[in-house]
Each structure stands twice: as C-alpha cells, then as structure tokens.
Amino acid sequence: MKTKITELFGIEHPIIQGGMHHVGFAELAAAVSNAGGLGTITGLTQGTPEKLANEIARCQEMTDKPFAVNLTFLPSLTPPDYPGLVQVIIDAGVPIVETAGRNPAEYLPVLKEAGIKVIHKCTSVRHSLKAQSIGCDAVSVDGFECGGHPGEDDIPNFILLPRAADELEIPFVASGGMADARSLVAAMALGAEGINMGTRFIATQDAPVHQNVKDAIVNASELDTRLIMRSLTNTERVLNNDAVERLMEKEKALGDKLRFEDIVDEVAGVYPKIMHEGTMEVGAWSCGMVAGLVSDIPTVKDLIDSIMTEADSIINQRLSNF
Ligand SMILES: Cc1cc2nc3c(=O)[nH]c(=O)nc-3n(C[C@H](O)[C@H](O)[C@H](O)COP(=O)(O)O)c2cc1C
C-alpha cells in the first residue's frame, strides 16, 4: 500500500509503532521495521545520550530498514539532556524522529538541517496545525481512545480524524484505538495516511516486556481503562488495577487540591517493575481502550502481514460489493 506516509518515511506499510516508555527498545523497533512498518525506540527510556547511542546501534544491527526515535518533551524539574539526545540521533543517522508532549520547535531547525523527518504526536487539531506551522513533516493524531496521554479535549477519532483532514496540509496518521485491518481501512477513509499503534504492539511476541503485561492486555476489555491525573492537567489513560483504584480514591478525596506528591507512589518509577518484572499491581501504566480488541499475542510480522492482507480484502471485497 502506497500512501503519503510510506513515501515520506520510505517504508512498505503505513503502520507505525509509537514510542512507549520501557517497551520501545531496539528489539521491538527492529521487528516492526523489518516487517515493513516503522519501529520506534523510546529516547527517554534510555535517559542519557550514551545509552541512547548504544540502543540505536543495537537496532541498526538488527535492521537495515528505517526506524525512528521518540523524544517526549515533558515538564520536569530535572529535564533530560535533550540537546545531547538530539545530537546522538543526528550522529547515528536516524532518519525519523517522533516528537511528543510539548511543542518541539526548539529542536526542529537542527533536526531539519540534518535531513531528519519529524512526526509530532498531537491530541488536537490546533496542536496539529501548530506542528505544521513550525515545519513538522507529518503528525500523529492521537484520539481520546489512546493509551497514554490523550490531552484534555476528549475528542474521539471518529471526529478528530476528519477534522484533521479538513484542516491539515501535511499528512497524518491515526493514533489511538488502532488494532487491525478494520482500523487501518477506517482511518484511511477518515483521511489518515496510515496508523500508529501502541497497546496492540505490546501484546506481540517481539515486545521485550514481561509476559504478565501481554496477558493483562489480552485479558482486558474495552471497559478496563481509567483516566487519571485529570486535575493535574496531565490526563493519562491506564489499565485499571489496585494501584489505580488507590490513586483514584485519593483524587476523589482531594479533588482540585491533589498534588503530584500525593500520588507519587502509584506513578513514579513504576514502569521498570511492571514492564520488566511483571509486578502488575505496583502502579499505573498506560494502556488504550483498544485492549478490548486484542485477544492474541502474534509475532509483529504476522500482525502486520495480517493487517495488510485483511485490509486488501475489506477494500476489494466487502466495500466494493456494496
Ligand atoms: C505503555 C505505553 C507507554 C507509552 N509511552 C509513551 C512515551 O513514552 N512517549 C510517547 O510519545 N507516547 C507514549 N505512549 C503512547 C503511544 O506511543 C501511542 O501514541 C498510543 O499508545 C496510541 O494509542 P493505542 O494504545 O490505543 O494504540 C505510550 C503508550 C503505552 C501504551
């Protein structure tokens, strides 16, 4: 399938694996890229420029296809060494960067000068237009359904994607709630040039996370995610568990008085314990409503191949028969 996104990134299929904290390691990124999609290493999981350089080198050993690095710009008291991380990406010849969080304008000139394509993840049309105006090559439009941070507007993809299509000139992919061929075809019908998936890619054999994480996604229904941290204007969609219930009790009790320190036990530093040790109840971790559509743990290659084959039959049989 040829779309503006496959052309822009030099990939075979219009399927991107979004950056995921403590999931987006070289193994997953290389598996997605080798299967013809665009895999992504999560920069902040590595933390330092040296470690990121090492992870990029590992990925380059596992694939000769293009892959991306995600740079998430978060408000932080002790910010990561963003200039150092950007320099490592440039030096290693990584062709694509997925930015997320704050406006990446500060780093766009140096990335563009190095010939790097930038796709910015946005949860609203106004942020997508901003990304376009500062020179991003594409955007990932992340609907209310998404795992992780859906923003504060709560607009689902059935509205957000056609709104983006009406306004944007640069190509965009649909992110949030994407799982299979039906998602891909629907996203394309709504104006997207491809899809970005997070949760679906965790439940694959290639994702380097504990089996308990994959099983939790397979066992979850679309009713099992919760939104947390709304009163901190840092809303996150997570899978419900004991820690999330505890956290939500505190939110209920403290209301607008809630401070980050009140919930630090449930959210800070929990990812390594969950993703690598499989201690699932220790804290809150991002997960999309799309878990309700995930019922198996295929290889990344089988997942991507089946999406493309079934998309072809939806387009050429089901839709063309109407
Ligand atoms: C466990 C997990 C961790 C994530 N970490 C990040 C991250 O560090 N940076 C980022 O930009 N997006 C992150 N995301 C968001 C994904 O890249 C993607 O946009 C989102 O999962 C899409 O929604 P879906 O889960 O419905 O496919 C994360 C998502 C999950 C599920």
The ligand as an ORCA input file, in Angstrom:
! r2SCAN-3c Opt
* xyz 0 1
  C       2.751      1.554     27.835
  C       2.735      2.774     26.974
  C       3.753      3.706     27.093
  C       3.763      4.849     26.283
  N       4.817      5.723     26.380
  C       4.885      6.784     25.538
  C       6.008      7.648     25.560
  O       6.950      7.482     26.348
  N       6.030      8.690     24.681
  C       5.016      8.899     23.789
  O       5.096      9.823     22.992
  N       3.926      8.096     23.753
  C       3.844      7.037     24.597
  N       2.768      6.195     24.528
  C       1.701      6.446     23.513
  C       1.900      5.606     22.245
  O       3.058      5.979     21.545
  C       0.708      5.748     21.285
  O       0.564      7.085     20.907
  C      -0.588      5.258     21.903
  O      -0.367      4.051     22.593
  C      -1.639      5.056     20.840
  O      -2.823      4.553     21.401
  P      -3.179      2.969     21.451
  O      -2.516      2.462     22.672
  O      -4.660      2.969     21.521
  O      -2.633      2.330     20.208
  C       2.716      5.073     25.352
  C       1.681      4.128     25.254
  C       1.676      2.998     26.044
  C       0.536      2.013     25.895
*
